[in-house]
Amino acid sequence: MTLDQKIQVWMVIGTWFAGLGTCAAVIVALYLSRRIEKVRLKVYAGLRVILGDGTPRQTHLSIGVTNLGERPVTINTVGWAIR
């Protein structure tokens, strides 16, 4: 095998490694972008009894939302249905 043929073989091998590296980078980038995209919220609602100093007992509706993900979330409306 001549020097020119050896150089051509190594060029082909380098091209294959570059292609595999590019594919791996694309797969990792897509995985990371899909993972961050998820919106994770913890929502709870319930009746709370408020006892004050001399005031009558009051029952209030309490709704709480906690963002568990990395993506910012804005809550526009809150609905309630009784079935």
C-alpha angles and dihedrals in degrees: 000000000000126000091254091054092049091051091050091050092051091047090055092048090049091050091052092049091049090051092049091048091051092050091049091050092051092049092050092047092051092047092051094046093050092047094053092045094071117104112215119188132174109210128184133172132181149135117277126196115219117203116191138184102283096332121119120265113276129198117208135179112241123197121183131184126187123188109225096176135073097243117091114246130198120200110212103176140008120211132192129199128184116199 
